[in-house]
Amino acid sequence: MAGKRTVLTVQLRRLAALLSEMREQAGISKEVVSSRTGINVTTLYRIETAQARPQRRTLTAMLDLYGIGEPQRSDAVQLLMEAQKPGMSRPFEAAVSEVYAAYINFETEALSARLFQTSFIPGLLQTERYAWAVLDTAMPKVETSVIEQRLRARVERSKVLTRDGNPLELWVVLDEAAIRRVVGGPEVMREQLLRLTEDTDKRNVILQVLPFGAGAHPAMVGSFVVLDFPDPADPELVYVEGIAGDDILEGHNEIRRFGVMFDQLRAMALSPRDSAEMINEIAEGLR
């Protein structure tokens, strides 16, 4: 269908990396692939960078040219079939950016997340009323139905923290501003802060507050998340947020830079115990 988005998923990224590796091992350039299969060079580039999902006949033509036999051939076909399945973001794609939809899909598959947030409570830890207040303020000209869709997306996302067997391991560093800024009124904010203290009782959630007293810090430009995956074949990625938009970074140097940045932030932050005490103290002040 014209205009339909190809939203990035773990499976699509894995397929793209596999096809790029197969072509390189076969010693064939993109131009040669194009001349022998009729696949446009631009299309091939988009397939190998996970910006487009190949059709089955396109995949078959590529595998034939690269001389791929079993079991690698079946592995590639299986990845394509998995990449064709709707991601967790599918019900909400009309209400979110393409990058954010991709992030939702990656978050669902992740083993752990290291998150720094500057100005509000992260979506995974938001109460429904707090989330509504954030979205309603941030999107004043958007229809209520769109806000409701985004709210449902946040509710669904939070299930990764309580899923059976392998709940997401979440380590959050929150700027003190995020817990002091009263969003939605004192009652809503107090409920949100108490929810935070409940979440930190979970074995898979660590929360630290970066106090104002820590002064300048490495991430003053904005919030970010580093996702790690259970399969070594799936490299880490970074999701960054900013006024100009959001982005997903996959370069080795960028991932390392944000990983080091997070380590610096957690070293500057209060301990989880002291952070919980600060949150409780602020909540009590909102009675």
C-alpha positions in Angstrom: 0.0 0.0 0.0 1.4 3.4 -1.0 2.7 5.4 2.0 2.8 2.4 4.4 5.7 2.6 6.8 8.2 -0.2 7.3 8.7 0.1 11.1 12.0 -1.3 12.3 12.0 -4.4 14.5 14.7 -6.6 15.9 14.0 -9.3 13.3 14.2 -6.8 10.4 17.5 -5.4 11.7 18.9 -9.0 12.0 17.8 -9.9 8.5 19.4 -6.7 7.1 22.7 -7.5 8.8 22.6 -11.1 7.5 21.9 -10.2 3.9 24.7 -7.6 3.9 27.1 -10.2 5.4 26.1 -12.8 2.8 26.6 -10.3 -0.1 30.1 -9.3 1.2 31.1 -12.9 1.7 30.1 -13.7 -1.8 32.3 -10.8 -3.0 29.5 -9.1 -5.0 29.0 -5.4 -5.2 25.6 -3.8 -4.9 25.9 -2.7 -8.6 26.5 -6.3 -9.7 23.5 -7.5 -7.6 21.4 -4.8 -9.3 22.5 -5.8 -12.8 21.9 -9.5 -12.3 18.6 -9.4 -10.3 17.0 -6.1 -11.4 16.9 -4.9 -7.8 17.5 -1.2 -7.7 20.7 -0.2 -5.9 18.8 2.2 -3.7 16.4 -0.5 -2.8 19.2 -2.9 -2.0 20.8 -0.2 0.3 17.5 0.2 2.1 17.2 -3.5 2.6 20.7 -3.9 4.0 20.2 -1.0 6.4 16.8 -2.3 7.6 14.9 0.7 6.1 12.9 -1.6 3.8 11.6 -5.2 4.1 12.3 -7.3 1.0 9.5 -9.2 -0.8 9.9 -13.0 -0.8 10.8 -13.1 -4.5 13.5 -10.4 -3.9 15.0 -12.4 -1.0 15.0 -15.5 -3.2 16.8 -13.7 -6.0 19.4 -12.4 -3.6 20.0 -15.8 -1.9 20.3 -17.5 -5.4 22.9 -15.0 -6.5 24.9 -15.3 -3.3 24.9 -19.1 -3.6 23.3 -19.6 -0.2 22.3 -23.2 0.7 20.8 -24.8 3.7 20.4 -24.2 6.6 21.4 -20.5 6.1 18.7 -20.2 3.4 15.9 -21.3 5.7 17.3 -19.0 8.4 16.9 -16.0 6.1 13.4 -17.0 5.0 12.4 -17.5 8.7 13.7 -14.1 9.6 11.7 -12.5 6.8 8.6 -14.2 8.0 9.2 -13.0 11.5 9.9 -9.5 10.2 6.5 -9.5 8.5 4.7 -10.0 11.7 3.2 -6.9 13.4 5.4 -5.5 16.0 4.2 -4.5 19.4 3.9 -0.9 18.1 1.4 -1.8 15.3 -1.8 -0.7 17.2 -0.2 2.7 18.0 1.8 3.5 14.8 -0.7 6.2 13.6 -0.2 8.1 16.9 3.6 8.0 17.2 6.7 8.8 15.1 8.3 6.1 13.0 11.4 6.2 15.3 9.3 5.9 18.4 7.4 3.0 17.0 10.7 1.3 16.2 11.9 1.9 19.8 8.7 0.3 21.2 9.4 -2.8 19.2 13.1 -2.9 20.3 12.1 -2.3 23.9 9.8 -5.3 23.8 12.7 -7.6 22.8 15.4 -6.0 25.1 17.0 -7.7 28.0 17.9 -4.5 29.8 17.5 -0.7 29.6 19.7 2.0 31.0 17.7 5.2 31.0 18.4 8.8 31.8 15.5 11.3 32.0 15.8 15.0 32.5 12.3 16.5 32.9 9.6 13.9 33.6 9.0 10.4 34.9 9.9 7.8 32.2 6.9 6.3 30.4 7.5 2.8 31.7 7.0 4.1 35.3 4.2 6.6 34.7 0.8 6.3 36.3 -2.2 6.7 33.9 -3.1 10.1 35.3 0.4 11.4 35.2 0.9 10.1 31.6 -2.3 11.9 30.5 -1.2 15.2 32.1 2.2 14.9 30.3 0.7 14.1 26.9 -2.1 16.6 27.2 0.4 19.4 28.0 3.0 18.3 25.4 0.4 17.9 22.6 -2.1 20.7 23.1 -3.4 20.8 19.5 -3.7 17.0 19.1 -7.1 15.2 19.1 -8.0 13.4 22.3 -8.2 10.1 20.4 -4.5 10.4 19.5 -3.6 11.1 23.2 -5.6 8.1 24.2 -3.7 5.9 21.7 -0.4 7.1 23.0 -1.6 6.5 26.6 -2.6 2.9 25.7 0.9 2.5 24.2 2.5 3.5 27.5 0.3 1.1 29.4 1.2 -1.8 27.0 4.9 -0.9 27.2 5.0 -1.1 31.0 4.1 -4.8 30.8 7.8 -5.6 29.9 8.6 -4.9 33.6 6.3 -7.7 34.8 6.3 -10.2 32.0 6.9 -13.9 33.0 10.3 -15.4 32.9 12.4 -12.5 31.6 11.1 -9.1 32.8 13.1 -6.1 31.4 16.0 -5.1 33.7 15.6 -1.4 34.1 18.2 1.0 35.5 16.9 4.6 35.7 18.8 7.8 36.6 16.3 10.7 37.0 17.2 14.3 37.2 15.8 15.8 40.4 13.7 18.2 38.3 11.7 15.2 37.2 10.5 14.4 40.7 10.1 18.0 41.9 8.1 19.3 38.9 4.4 19.0 39.9 2.6 17.5 36.8 -1.2 17.3 36.8 -1.5 18.8 40.3 -0.4 17.7 43.8 -2.7 14.7 44.0 -1.6 13.3 40.6 2.1 14.0 41.3 1.9 12.4 44.8 0.3 9.3 43.3 3.1 9.2 40.7 5.9 9.5 43.3 4.4 6.8 45.4 4.2 4.5 42.3 7.9 5.1 41.8 8.7 3.9 45.3 6.6 0.8 44.6 8.4 0.1 41.4 11.8 0.3 43.1 10.8 -2.6 45.2 10.8 -4.8 42.1 14.0 -6.8 41.8 14.4 -5.8 38.2 14.2 -2.0 38.7 16.9 0.3 40.0 16.2 4.0 40.4 18.6 6.8 41.3 18.0 10.5 41.5 20.7 12.9 40.2 20.4 15.8 42.7 20.7 19.4 41.8 23.7 19.5 44.1 25.6 17.3 41.7 26.0 20.4 39.4 26.7 20.1 35.7 26.6 16.6 34.2 27.4 14.9 30.9 23.8 14.6 29.7 22.5 18.1 30.1 21.6 18.1 26.4 18.8 15.5 26.8 17.4 12.1 27.7 18.5 8.8 26.3 18.1 5.0 26.7 20.6 2.3 26.0 19.0 -1.1 25.2 20.8 -4.4 25.5 19.5 -7.6 23.9 19.7 -11.3 25.0 21.0 -12.5 21.6 24.7 -11.6 20.9 23.7 -11.2 17.2 21.6 -8.1 18.2 23.9 -5.2 19.0 23.0 -2.6 21.6 21.3 0.6 20.5 20.7 4.0 21.9 17.4 5.9 21.7 17.8 9.7 22.1 15.1 12.3 22.7 15.3 16.0 21.9 13.2 19.1 21.0 14.0 18.6 17.3 12.9 14.9 17.4 14.0 11.5 18.4 16.6 9.1 16.9 18.0 5.6 17.2 21.8 5.3 17.1 23.6 2.1 16.4 27.2 3.0 15.8 29.8 1.4 18.0 31.4 4.6 19.1 28.0 6.2 19.9 26.9 3.3 21.9 30.1 3.3 23.9 29.9 7.1 24.4 26.3 6.8 25.9 27.3 3.8 28.0 30.2 5.7 29.5 27.9 8.7 30.0 25.3 6.6 31.9 28.1 5.2 34.1 29.1 8.7 35.0 25.6 9.8 35.7 24.9 6.9 38.1 28.1 7.5 39.9 27.1 11.2 40.4 23.5 10.2 41.5 22.2 9.3 45.0 22.2 5.7 46.0 18.9 3.8 45.4 18.1 4.0 49.1 18.8 7.7 49.4 16.8 8.3 46.2 13.8 6.5 47.6 14.0 8.6 50.7 14.1 11.8 48.7 11.1 10.7 46.6 9.1 9.8 49.7 9.9 13.2 51.3 8.7 15.1 48.2 5.6 12.9 48.1 4.8 13.7 51.7 5.2 17.4 51.0 2.3 17.1 48.5 -0.3 15.9 51.0 
